[in-house]
């Protein structure tokens, strides 16, 4: 599954918004969670951390103020996850990137 997430090449889709990415990939993520996550949900955490790291790379490419600032981008994504916890499936489960200031 991590390989599949990497193959989506999200970090290169800087023309898309975060809402667009969520709309595109949430159905796939939701299906995986429903099928594989029935009994052992904590096994998903590393997979979703990979997705969050890729979203951080996406943010660093999309926004000039985040370019070259991985920690700043991680905090930015954490603030979005806190503000809109229903945007991505794994954020609804409580798996979120580091919270911002």
N, C-alpha and C positions, 0 to 999 in steps of 0.2 A: 504494500500500500504506500509506503514511503517512496518507493521508486515511481509509482504512478503519480504521486503528488509532485515529485520533482520533474516528471516528464511533462506536466502541465506548463512548466516554465512561466509561472505567475510573475516572477520578478521582471520579466521582459514585457509584460502587458501594461506599460505605464500610461497608455492612452485610456485605460479603463478606470472607473472609480472603484472604491472599496465596495460600494453597493452592487456594482456590476459583477465583481468577482464573487461576492457572496451569492448572488442570484445564479451565477453560472455553476458554482461548485457545491453549494449546499445540498442539492438533491443527491449527489453522489456520496457526499460525506454522511448524510442522514441515512442513506441505505446501508452504508458500511457499519454505522453505529447500531442500527437496528438488527442487522444480520449477525455481525461478529461480537458486538458489545453486550450481548444478552447477559453474560455471567461474570465477566472479568473486565470491568470498565477501566480500572487503573492501568491496564496494559495499553490503553489508548494514549496515555499522557505523552510518551516519547514521540508518537506519531504526530500528535497535535502540536507538540513543541517544534517539530520540523516545519509544519505548516506556518506557525507563527514566525519562525525565523525567515521563511521565504516571504511572508507578508512584510516583514521589516525591510528586507532587501528591496521589495517592490516600492515601499514608501521612500526609501533612500534614493531610488531612481526617479520617482515621480516628483518629489518636492525638493526644491533647491535648498531650503533651510535645513533639511535632514541629510543632505548629501555628505557622505564621509563621517557621519555621526551616528554610529550604530546604537549607542546607548540612548541618545535623544530620540531616535526613531522607535526604539523599543518602548520608551516611556510614552511616546505619542500614541502608539498602538494600544498600550495599556489603558490610557485615558479613554480612547474610543471604545475599548471593550467594556470599560466600566459604565460609560454613558449609554452604549447601545448593546447590552448583553445578548440580545436576541439576533444580532446580525449574522453570526456564524454558529453552526451547530455546536461546536466544542465550547464556545463561550457560554452557551446555554447550560452546558453540563458543569460549568464552573472552572474549566481549564482555560485560563487567560494569561496573556503575557504580563510582564512586570508592570505594576501600577505606576503611574507617573507622579510627579511632585504634588 
